């Protein structure tokens, strides 16, 4: 029989206890470790100004959110791109039963292009389950002409579902600000949209430490699209912090990371040059009803014209998405 152990606090005590139990008992114990922080810092390291020397530097710091770039967002709106923002909405949405809900993108590029559409579809499903959908208007404001521009089939499926569920799509616009006094979202062309609930996708930017390093051009780190090398010798960058030309999404960052790993392995072993980054990846899309779709996108094969293939929503793809997360949890953090 497996014994379940819940450890509150991931400091020296919690980490050592959890590690020791795992090492000694293996499958005999199931350990859950909870901490309010998402990282561990040695207390004594605060006494030092740390400096690291290396032969190779890889920058994989992702993108930060610039809430101040959209006046009124922090004071009069909500966002679901941070854990804190998602938790706040979790507590707010159950009391939302009437009025207008706007899912609005405040800047481009942004992480996970399908996310605004997913948010609208899941909000619709939630309201229908509560019998409150007829009293709510849902609008989606996006900076693109279609929900997923590289894949017309994916965009068509999303727009068809929007039409079926009475979700309004407002293309080619960004939300520039929120007017808290009038409860209106102000678009980039001055249009004002009344709202009762605003779910925003904040402006993205490179982390301040990256900007201060003067590695960025146009806001992001430019890299060789094939090798992910920067203009600085021995320095690579992968993922959302770059302007490589693929979406800011985890699967694309993962693919780029594999290429850099192959580059370094070949360099250290003196092997032949490995294949270059192909700009291919996929995004899962929640359609509600426990069904998930997938879009497979190729950004480099036809320069300037990315292509996408749509896999229709199904419970099989939902299971695939769950397995995707499970496999990576095990690979990166252990079973």
C-alpha positions in Angstrom: 0.0 0.0 0.0 1.4 3.4 -1.0 1.7 6.0 1.8 0.8 9.6 0.7 2.9 12.4 2.3 2.1 16.1 2.0 4.9 18.4 2.7 4.2 22.1 3.1 7.2 24.3 2.4 10.1 23.7 -0.1 13.0 25.1 1.9 16.0 23.1 3.1 13.7 21.0 5.4 11.0 20.3 2.9 13.4 19.5 0.0 15.6 17.3 2.1 12.7 15.4 3.6 11.0 14.9 0.2 14.3 13.8 -1.4 15.3 11.4 1.3 11.8 9.7 1.4 11.9 9.4 -2.4 15.4 7.9 -2.4 14.7 5.4 0.3 11.1 4.4 -0.4 10.6 4.9 -4.1 7.2 3.7 -5.2 6.2 2.9 -1.6 5.5 6.6 -1.0 3.7 9.3 -2.9 5.0 12.8 -2.0 3.4 16.1 -2.7 5.5 19.2 -2.0 3.8 22.6 -1.9 5.4 26.0 -1.6 4.2 29.5 -2.4 7.3 30.3 -4.4 8.2 28.8 -7.8 11.9 28.7 -7.1 14.4 27.9 -4.3 17.2 30.3 -3.3 20.1 29.5 -1.0 20.0 32.1 1.8 23.8 32.5 1.8 23.8 33.4 -1.9 22.1 36.7 -1.0 25.4 37.8 0.6 27.2 37.5 -2.8 26.9 39.3 -6.1 27.1 36.1 -8.1 29.1 36.0 -11.3 29.4 33.0 -13.6 31.9 32.3 -16.2 31.2 29.8 -19.1 32.3 28.6 -22.5 28.7 28.7 -23.8 25.8 30.9 -22.7 22.2 30.0 -23.6 19.5 32.6 -22.9 16.1 30.9 -22.4 14.4 33.5 -20.1 11.1 33.7 -22.0 9.0 36.8 -22.2 7.8 39.0 -19.4 4.5 40.9 -19.2 4.3 44.7 -19.3 1.0 45.5 -17.6 1.8 49.2 -17.5 1.9 49.3 -21.3 -1.9 49.0 -21.3 -3.3 51.8 -19.1 -6.1 50.6 -16.9 -5.4 46.9 -17.3 -4.0 46.4 -13.8 -6.7 48.5 -12.2 -9.8 47.8 -14.3 -9.3 44.5 -16.0 -8.1 40.9 -15.5 -5.5 38.7 -17.2 -5.1 34.9 -17.3 -1.5 34.6 -18.4 0.0 34.6 -14.9 -0.9 32.0 -12.2 -2.1 34.9 -9.9 -4.2 36.3 -12.7 -5.8 32.9 -13.5 -6.5 32.3 -9.8 -8.2 35.7 -9.5 -10.4 34.9 -12.4 -11.2 31.5 -11.0 -12.7 33.3 -8.0 -14.4 36.0 -10.0 -16.0 34.1 -12.9 -18.5 32.1 -10.7 -20.2 35.4 -9.8 -20.3 36.7 -13.4 -23.8 36.0 -14.8 -24.8 39.0 -16.9 -23.2 41.7 -19.2 -20.4 41.7 -21.7 -17.2 39.7 -21.4 -14.2 40.8 -23.7 -11.2 38.6 -24.3 -8.8 41.1 -25.5 -5.2 41.0 -26.8 -3.2 44.1 -25.7 0.0 43.6 -27.8 1.7 41.3 -30.3 3.5 39.0 -30.4 2.0 37.1 -27.5 2.4 33.6 -26.1 0.2 30.8 -27.4 -1.8 32.3 -30.2 -4.8 30.0 -29.7 -5.2 31.1 -26.1 -7.7 34.0 -26.6 -10.0 31.7 -28.6 -9.7 28.9 -26.0 -10.6 31.4 -23.3 -13.7 32.5 -25.1 -14.8 28.9 -25.8 -14.3 27.7 -22.3 -16.0 30.8 -20.8 -19.0 30.0 -23.1 -19.1 26.4 -21.9 -18.9 27.4 -18.3 -21.7 29.9 -18.6 -23.9 27.4 -20.4 -23.4 24.8 -17.7 -24.6 27.4 -15.2 -27.6 28.4 -17.3 -26.2 32.0 -17.6 -25.1 32.1 -21.2 -28.2 33.9 -22.6 -27.5 37.0 -20.5 -23.8 37.3 -21.5 -22.2 38.8 -24.6 -18.7 37.4 -25.5 -16.3 39.3 -27.8 -12.8 38.4 -28.8 -10.4 41.2 -29.9 -7.4 39.9 -31.9 -4.6 41.6 -33.8 -4.9 39.1 -36.7 -7.4 38.8 -39.5 -8.0 35.2 -38.5 -7.6 33.3 -35.2 -4.7 31.2 -36.5 -3.3 32.9 -39.6 -1.0 30.1 -40.8 -3.8 27.6 -40.9 -7.0 28.6 -42.7 -8.7 25.3 -41.8 -8.0 25.9 -38.1 -9.3 29.5 -38.3 -12.4 28.3 -40.1 -13.1 25.7 -37.5 -12.7 28.2 -34.7 -14.9 30.8 -36.4 -17.5 28.3 -37.2 -17.6 27.3 -33.5 -17.7 31.0 -32.6 -20.8 31.5 -34.8 -22.5 28.4 -33.3 -21.9 29.7 -29.8 -22.7 33.3 -30.5 -19.1 34.6 -29.8 -18.2 37.7 -31.7 -14.8 37.9 -33.4 -13.2 41.4 -33.8 -10.1 41.0 -36.0 -7.2 43.3 -36.7 -7.4 45.2 -33.5 -5.5 45.5 -30.2 -6.9 46.8 -26.9 -4.9 50.0 -26.2 -6.3 50.9 -22.8 -9.2 50.3 -20.4 -11.3 53.2 -19.1 -12.2 52.2 -15.6 -14.6 55.1 -15.1 -16.8 54.1 -18.0 -16.0 50.4 -18.1 -14.9 50.5 -21.7 -12.1 48.9 -23.6 -10.4 51.4 -26.0 -9.1 49.8 -29.2 -6.1 51.0 -31.2 -8.4 52.9 -33.6 -10.3 54.7 -30.8 -13.3 52.4 -30.8 -14.8 52.0 -27.3 -16.3 48.7 -26.3 -18.4 48.5 -23.0 -17.5 45.5 -20.8 -18.4 44.0 -17.5 -15.6 41.4 -17.4 -12.3 41.9 -19.2 -9.9 39.0 -19.8 -6.7 40.4 -21.2 -3.6 39.1 -22.8 -1.0 41.6 -21.6 1.8 43.2 -23.7 4.9 41.0 -23.8 8.4 42.1 -23.6 11.9 40.7 -23.1 13.0 40.5 -19.5 14.7 43.6 -18.2 18.0 41.8 -17.6 18.0 40.9 -21.4 17.2 44.5 -22.4 19.9 45.9 -20.1 22.4 43.5 -21.7 21.9 45.2 -25.1 21.3 41.8 -26.7 17.9 42.9 -28.1 16.9 44.5 -31.4 13.3 45.5 -31.9 12.6 44.2 -28.4 13.8 40.6 -28.8 17.1 38.8 -29.3 17.8 38.2 -33.0 19.3 34.7 -33.7 20.4 32.7 -36.7 17.1 30.8 -37.5 19.0 27.6 -38.2 21.4 27.4 -35.2 19.8 29.8 -32.7 23.2 31.5 -32.3 23.2 35.2 -31.5 25.7 37.7 -32.9 27.8 37.2 -29.8 30.3 34.3 -30.1 29.3 31.4 -27.9 25.9 32.8 -27.0 22.6 31.2 -28.1 19.0 32.1 -27.3 15.9 29.9 -27.5 12.2 30.3 -27.0 10.0 33.4 -26.4 12.9 35.7 -25.8 14.0 35.5 -29.5 12.7 36.9 -32.7 13.4 33.7 -34.6 10.2 33.8 -36.5 8.1 31.1 -34.9 5.2 31.6 -32.4 6.0 32.2 -28.7 4.8 28.8 -27.6 6.4 26.0 -25.6 6.6 23.4 -28.3 8.6 25.7 -30.6 10.9 26.7 -27.7 11.4 22.9 -27.0 12.3 22.3 -30.7 14.8 25.1 -30.7 16.3 23.9 -27.5 16.9 20.4 -29.0 18.7 22.0 -31.9 21.0 24.0 -29.6 21.6 20.8 -27.6 22.6 19.0 -30.8 24.8 21.9 -31.8 26.7 21.7 -28.5 26.9 17.9 -28.4 28.4 17.9 -31.9 30.8 20.7 -31.0 32.0 19.0 -27.8 32.4 15.6 -29.6 33.9 17.0 -32.7 31.1 15.5 -34.8 29.5 16.7 -38.0 27.2 19.7 -38.0 23.7 18.5 -37.0 20.4 19.4 -38.8 19.3 23.0 -38.4 16.1 24.2 -36.8 13.1 23.6 -39.0 10.6 26.0 -37.5 8.0 23.2 -37.0 5.8 22.8 -34.0 2.2 22.4 -32.8 -0.4 24.0 -30.5 -3.3 22.3 -28.8 -6.6 24.1 -28.8 -9.3 23.6 -26.2 -12.8 23.5 -27.8 -14.8 22.6 -24.7 -16.8 19.5 -24.1 -13.5 17.7 -23.2 -12.4 17.9 -26.8 -9.1 19.3 -27.9 -7.9 20.1 -31.4 -4.3 20.5 -32.7 -2.7 22.7 -35.3 0.7 21.6 -36.8 2.6 24.5 -38.2 5.7 24.8 -40.4 7.2 28.3 -40.4 10.4 27.8 -42.4 9.7 25.5 -45.4 8.1 28.3 -47.4 9.7 31.6 -46.3 7.2 34.3 -45.5 4.3 31.9 -45.9 3.9 29.5 -42.9 1.5 26.6 -43.4 -0.6 24.8 -40.9 -2.5 21.5 -40.8 -5.6 21.2 -38.6 -6.5 18.1 -36.5 -10.1 18.3 -35.6 -11.2 18.4 -31.9 -11.6 15.0 -30.3 -11.2 13.3 -27.0 -8.2 11.4 -28.4 -6.3 14.6 -29.0 -7.3 15.7 -25.4 -5.7 12.5 -24.2 -2.7 13.3 -26.4 -2.4 16.7 -24.7 -2.6 15.2 -21.3 0.2 12.7 -22.2 2.3 15.6 -23.6 2.3 17.2 -20.2 2.8 14.0 -18.3 5.8 12.9 -20.3 7.5 16.2 -19.9 6.8 16.4 -16.1 8.5 13.0 -15.8 11.4 13.8 -18.1 12.2 17.2 -16.5 11.3 16.7 -12.9 11.4 12.9 -12.4 8.5 10.4 -11.9 
